[in-house]
Amino acid sequence: MIFLPFVLKNLLKAFSRGPRFHTLLEIGCGPCLHCTLCATEHVEEMVLSDYASNNRQEIEQWLQNDPKAFGWSPIAKFVCELEGNREKWQEKEKKLRDSIKQVLKCDVHQNNPLHSVELEPID
């Protein structure tokens, strides 16, 4: 209960201090969306990646509103509260779903960690 609020507050601080980005690439996101929830207001598009197929599958389930997916609503509410409007968490979740354009396999031990996928230059 101490670590996650600390991380979320500092992620929000980091994103809010910088310019607005077009694309965010998260390498090794795991099955987690807390970083991207913090980036939602500062990034237009996101590409998430992880090595483990079960992590990518969990994110895909959440993107499709699958009831079996982990519920990120408490984290979305907390992030919105930190931003000053706890009631906009559903809008934040929708915005996040809309901004995630790809969920890719990533292996950082390879020369091209994203394998055969070629991306446009990323902020």
N, C-alpha and C positions, 0 to 999 in steps of 0.2 A: 504493500500500500504506500510505500515511500518512493520506491524506485520509478515506477511507471509515471506518476504525476511529475516527478523531477524530469524525466525524459521528455514527456509531452510538452511541458512548459518551455524547456530549452529548445526543442524542435520548432515550436511556434515562434520563439524569439529569433532563432536563426533564419527561418524562412521570411519572417516579417522585416528583417533588416536588409535583405537583399532585394535585387530587382525582381520583377515578375518574370518567370521563365516560360518558355514555350513548351519544352519537353523535359520531363524528369525520367531518368533511368535508375531504377533501384535494383542493385545487384544483390542477390541473396536475401530476398525479402522474407523467406520462410512462408508460413501460412498467415502472416501478420499484415495488418493494414494500419497500424497506429501511426507509422511514419507518413504514409500517404494521406491519412486523415488530416494531419497537421499541414501538409503541403497543398491541400485542395484549393485554398484561396490564393495561392501564389504560383500555380502551374496550370497551364491549359490542358496538356496531355501528359499521360504517364504510361511508361512501359515497365512492367514488373518482371522480375526473372528470379528463378531459383533452380537449383540442381535437382531437388527431390520432386518427383512427379506427384506425390501425395500433397505436397505444399501447394503446387500449382493448381491441383485439382480442388483444393479447399478454397482457393481464391476464386476459381471459375464458378464453383457452387455459389459463393456469396454474390458474385456478379449477376448470376441468373436468379437471384432471390430464392434459392433452394432452401426450404425449411430445415434441411439437415445441416446447413452451413452454420459455422460459428456466428453468433450474434455480436456484431461490433457496435450495437446501439449504445451501450453504457460508455464506451470509449468516445463515440461520436458526441454524446451528450456532454461529456467532460471537456472535450476539446472545444465545443461550442460555448460552454460556460467560461472557459479560459479566454475565449475570443469576445465574450460579453453578451452572448445570446444563446442560452441553453435550449431554447425552444426551436431553433432552426436545425436540429440534428438530422431530421428526415431529409431536409433540403441538402445538407452536407453529404449524406450518404448517396443521394441521387446524383449529386454533382461528381462525387468520387466515382461512382459506377460509370457515368458518362465520360469521365476523363481517362479512365484506364482503357487504352487502345489495344494492348497486347499483354499476354502473360507467356513468357518465353522460358525455354530451358536454358540454363546457364551453367557452364563449367569453367571456373576461373583457372583451371590447370591447363586449358587449351590455349593455343595462340589466338584463336578467335573464340572468346568465351560464349558468344551467342550462336556458335556453330555456323550454319549456312545463312542465317538471317543477316541481311544488311540493313542497317538503319541510317536515316538521315543524321547529320551531325546533331548532337544532343547538348543542351545547355549543361 
